Amino acid sequence: MALGSRHAAHGVGEHDYLSARRALLWTLERVLGSAFTPEVRESWATVYDLLAGHTQEPVPGARFGSRYLEPSVATCTGGDH
């Protein structure tokens, strides 16, 4: 059974992937500090998008991709995830 199908069966939706993405980027920014450059951020975001995209492939209607590359995510305060 595909991972995306299992996630969907448990009620995991696109908003959950977005929340996980925001949490990952927020955490990396806090841990890496000044080493979390725009290039590092973009690299991590790209890797996450690729993995999440492959995970969601079997989920009908999933639309994960570059539209989630939000500059504000790296500076979020943690309150929106």
C-alpha positions as CSV (number, residue, x, y, z in Angstrom):
1,M,0.0,0.0,0.0
2,A,1.3,3.4,-0.9
3,L,2.3,5.7,2.0
4,G,0.1,8.5,0.7
5,S,-2.9,6.2,0.6
6,R,-2.2,5.2,4.2
7,H,-1.9,8.8,5.3
8,A,-5.2,9.7,3.5
9,A,-6.9,6.8,5.2
10,H,-5.9,8.3,8.5
11,G,-7.3,11.7,7.6
12,V,-3.9,13.4,6.7
13,G,-4.6,16.1,4.3
14,E,-2.7,18.7,2.3
15,H,-3.0,21.2,5.2
16,D,-1.1,18.7,7.4
17,Y,1.8,18.6,4.9
18,L,1.9,22.4,4.8
19,S,2.0,22.5,8.6
20,A,4.8,20.0,8.8
21,R,6.7,22.0,6.1
22,R,6.3,25.2,8.1
23,A,7.4,23.4,11.4
24,L,10.5,22.0,9.7
25,L,11.6,25.3,8.2
26,W,10.9,27.1,11.5
27,T,12.9,24.6,13.5
28,L,15.8,24.7,11.1
29,E,15.9,28.4,11.2
30,R,16.0,28.3,15.0
31,V,18.7,25.6,15.2
32,L,20.9,26.8,12.3
33,G,20.7,30.5,13.1
34,S,22.7,32.6,10.7
35,A,23.7,29.5,8.8
36,F,20.1,29.2,7.6
37,T,20.7,31.3,4.5
38,P,18.1,31.8,1.8
39,E,19.9,29.1,-0.2
40,V,19.8,26.6,2.7
41,R,16.1,27.4,3.2
42,E,15.3,26.9,-0.4
43,S,17.2,23.6,-0.5
44,W,15.4,22.2,2.5
45,A,12.0,23.5,1.2
46,T,12.7,21.8,-2.2
47,V,13.6,18.5,-0.6
48,Y,10.5,18.6,1.6
49,D,8.3,19.5,-1.4
50,L,9.7,16.6,-3.4
51,L,9.2,14.1,-0.6
52,A,5.8,15.4,0.3
53,G,4.8,15.5,-3.3
54,H,5.8,11.8,-3.8
55,T,4.0,10.9,-0.6
56,Q,0.8,12.6,-1.8
57,E,0.9,11.3,-5.3
58,P,-1.8,8.6,-4.7
59,V,-4.0,11.1,-2.9
60,P,-6.7,12.5,-5.3
61,G,-6.6,16.3,-5.5
62,A,-3.2,16.7,-3.8
63,R,-1.4,19.8,-5.2
64,F,1.9,20.1,-3.4
65,G,4.7,22.1,-5.0
66,S,6.5,25.4,-5.3
67,R,3.5,27.5,-4.4
68,Y,4.4,26.7,-0.8
69,L,7.7,28.4,-1.0
70,E,6.6,31.3,1.2
71,P,9.3,33.7,2.4
72,S,7.3,34.4,5.6
73,V,7.5,30.7,6.7
74,A,11.2,31.1,7.7
75,T,10.4,33.9,10.1
76,C,7.1,32.6,11.5
77,T,6.7,32.6,15.3
78,G,5.4,29.1,15.5
79,G,1.8,30.2,16.3
80,D,0.4,29.1,13.0
81,H,1.4,25.4,13.0
